[in-house]
Amino acid sequence: MLVEEYSSTSPQNFWEKFQVKHSGERLCISKVMENLARQRSKRSNNILTEAWKISKEDFAMYFSYIKNGAPVAMTNSHGIRKRYEKYQAERPQWFLKYINN
């Protein structure tokens, strides 16, 4: 998570994002990780809400896994976010079907 964020931008932009606003001091790595975890959690929850709105009727069909031979609806927002993003990237026709309705 940290390496991904750092490598996605320049070092200057990274530290501008993760500094104390009034003093300009860089946050320690543990605080950066806390911020990144909060951002990821918020993003996951937003996507969970969006996925639910888009496919209420079919949610369990698209967001489930098999446990002991039986389908189980996903409840973990991070896992749902990953699946949702995978559908957007790999199966845009699936995503567009719900956006257009």
N, C-alpha and C positions, 0 to 999 in steps of 0.2 A: 504494500500500500504506500509506504513512504518512498521507496525507490521509484515506483510508478509515477507518483506525484512530482518528485524531484526531476525525473528525466523527461517529463512532459512539457517542461518550460525551461527558461534560463535560470541559473542560480539566483540572479538578481530578482527576477519575478517571484521565484519561490520564497525568498526571504522577505520580500515586500508583503507577501500574503501572510506570512507567519512571523510577524513581529508585534511587539507591544506598540499600539497606535500612538500614544502620546510621547514615548521616549525613543521609539525606533529600535529598541533592543530586540535581538532575535529571541524567539521562544526556544526553550530547551526541547530536545527531541521528544521527551515524554509528553509535553504539552502539544507539540505538533501532531503526534500520534493520536492524542485525545481529540483534537480538532478534526483530523481526518476521519476518525471513527464516527464522530457525531455527523459529519457531512455524509458519510456513506450510509449511516442509519437513516438519516432524513431522506436521502435519495431513494433508499430501498422502500421506505414507508410510502413515499409519493408514488413510486412505481406500483406498489401493491394496490394502492387505491385506484390507480389508473387501470391496472390489469383487471381488477374486479369490475369496474365500470364497463370496460370494453367487452368483457366476456362473462358476465354474470351467469348466464345459462350454461355455458360450456366451461366454466372455471375449473371444475374438478377433472374434466377431460384433458385440458391442456396443462394444468398445474397440479400434477399428481405423480406419484411414484408407486412402485410395487413393493409391498412388504408382506412377507409370508404368503406370497401368491395372490394377495388382494390389493386393489388400488386404494391408495390413501391420498387425500387432498393435502397439498403442501400448505404449511402454516408459517414457515420461516420466511420473513420478508426478504432476507438476503438471497435465499435460494430462489424465491419467486422472481426477484429482480434479475438474477442471472438468466433464468429461463426466459423471461420476458425479453431481455436484450438479445438473447440468442434467436428468438422468434423474429424480432425486428430485423436482425442482420441476415439470417439464413432463410427466412420464409416471409418475405415482405408481403406476399399475397395473403397470408394469414392475417397479418397485422392490418393491411388495408381493408380487408373484408369487414373488420369491426369498426374501423375509423369511418368508413363510408356509410354505415347503417345508423 
